[in-house]
Amino acid sequence: MDKKERLEQKGILVLKDVDEKKEIDFELNYLSSLSLDQRFSLMQKKSQELKTNLKNNGHRRTPQIIKRK
């Protein structure tokens, strides 16, 4: 088994050139291989990661009210 096959088994796609169709097929095959619980867990982890990144980069702050004179 070569390196490319080992990485694909771990959920990492390796392409020499950009190929959107292969990327979509790989993603769908990967997600369909997961159980429902695993998919929800993955979704919750990614949501939390996104929330943390937004907070760390200052995008989760509420808009400030500026009083005009």
N, C-alpha and C positions, 0 to 999 in steps of 0.2 A: 504494500500500500504506500503510495507516494504522499508527499507533504500536502498537496492540494486536497486529496481525498480525506486525510486526517482532519484538516481544518474544516472541511465541509461537514463532517460528522459532528464537529463541535459547534456548528451553527455559524461558521465564518465562510463567506463566499469569496473565492479568489478568481478574478478575471484579468486577462491581459488587456483587453479593451473594454470600453463602456458598452454594456448591452442591457438596456432597460428591461427587455423581455425576460432574460435570464435572471435578473435581479428579482423581478416580480414573482416568477415561478419558484425561485429558491425560497423567497419569503413565505409564499403560500404553502409550499411543501413543509417548511419548518414549523409554521404555526399549526398546520393540520396534524403534525406529528405529536403536538402537545395535548395533554388532557385539558378538560375545561377548567379544572382547578389551577393547573399550571399557567394557562392563558390569563386567567384573572389575576393570579399572583404577579405575573410579568407586567400586566397592565397597571396594577397598583404600584409596583416598584418604579416603572417608568414615569408615572404621574407624579410620584413623590420626588423623583430625580429632577423632573422638569420644574416642579414647584421650588425646589431648593436652588436650582440654577437661576431661576427668575428672581428669587429673593436675593441671592448673592450678587446679582448684577443690577439691583436697584429697580426692577420692573414690577415688584409686588407692592410698592408703596401706593397708598391712596393718593389721589390727586389733591394738591394743596389749593386752598381757596385764597385768591389774591384779592384784597380789597382795593378798589379803584377810588381815587380821590376826585 
